[in-house]
């Protein structure tokens, strides 16, 4: 049962609400006047399943949320946090964005909105409402500055996979707690797919969205095979979405963050020609990207249960040439519930002749690095299929949740994977350009 205080209906149902997000900034008071803070608002607009995510670039964020009431428009309102006390939005200092509306597969209402014009080194409050004075609780996020940034990568939360949603929820919450306690200045989060176990199970989605951290840190999601239904599309609002690589869950999409390009593929579509086309067109449209990353669910270089699956070998054969041709730096994936870091790879072969400045620090490498994340919740693990393959530099299966911290600068990208139970480093690797 959802925790509504009051009580997505075809996203295209209310096109009159402009999918481009109608901005409605309120008037600012004259210089020198005192801004009176609004009284503390009673929470009278019930929401659930808040999907807070990166937007098209670092100045944007996207939102999706559910409400019980159908066919009722919604808004998101945001303001600089220093204009209020965490419980108030001052008059004249807010921006309100109208959301689009669709009926979710569950019969509830799903709302989408994008906020723009965000400033670096600024903390914002946001809340949702019905546009008629009823508001949700206030949440907070920070847009961080500097050319250097980091993100945290999580593999397969897959809540419900163990058969115990509450236990999986606890594991997911714990990993986020550990990761963000260690890296509180994180810019954003990335999930490599399989957020839930059953694609249309709203109880599992409720558990996935339960951590407070993912209302504060935007999380980019990827369509996993366990997510592949229209319910996924009802829950998420992604930027620059294409019809290429599409299933009922949505298509391929991309975003940029500083000088890094993130290409997110829905590899549930077996149309690898379309994925290759999307990669080529996206790279061409972003010629200034210093780093080019691909995020997709199905690892094509793993060591566990799915290692020899026919669809995996097919993706490897058909996607590797596209990644090579477009000079992708790193491919992040999940799916096989075990950690693997490959050698630098090109044309499906390890490139062993690299210049290492020291152990695991490579300078101007040729080829592509493929990283496969293990489970971040502990809901399910797979044993090794057999001995390590030609492509694997490191593999690890501790049967404990893990996460990865990626640190990106103009000159380098480093990837450190941690055991979320022991806090020990599982693996680390750095690329220096």
MOLINFEN-V271204 format. One record per helix or strand. SS is the DSSP state (hx for helix, st for strand). FROM is the first residue (numbers start at 1). TO is the last residue. Records with the same first field share a line. If there is no record, write none. Layout:
# MOLINFEN-V271204
SS->FROM-TO, FROM-TO
This chain:
# MOLINFEN-V271204
st->9-9, 23-25, 43-43, 48-54, 61-67, 75-80, 95-98, 100-103, 109-115, 122-129, 135-135, 139-143, 149-155, 159-159, 188-191, 196-196, 219-220, 247-247, 250-250, 253-257, 260-265, 291-298, 330-334, 339-342, 345-346, 349-350, 355-358, 361-363, 368-372, 375-375, 392-396, 402-408, 412-419, 425-432
hx->15-17, 81-83, 165-182, 202-208, 213-216, 230-235, 272-285, 310-325
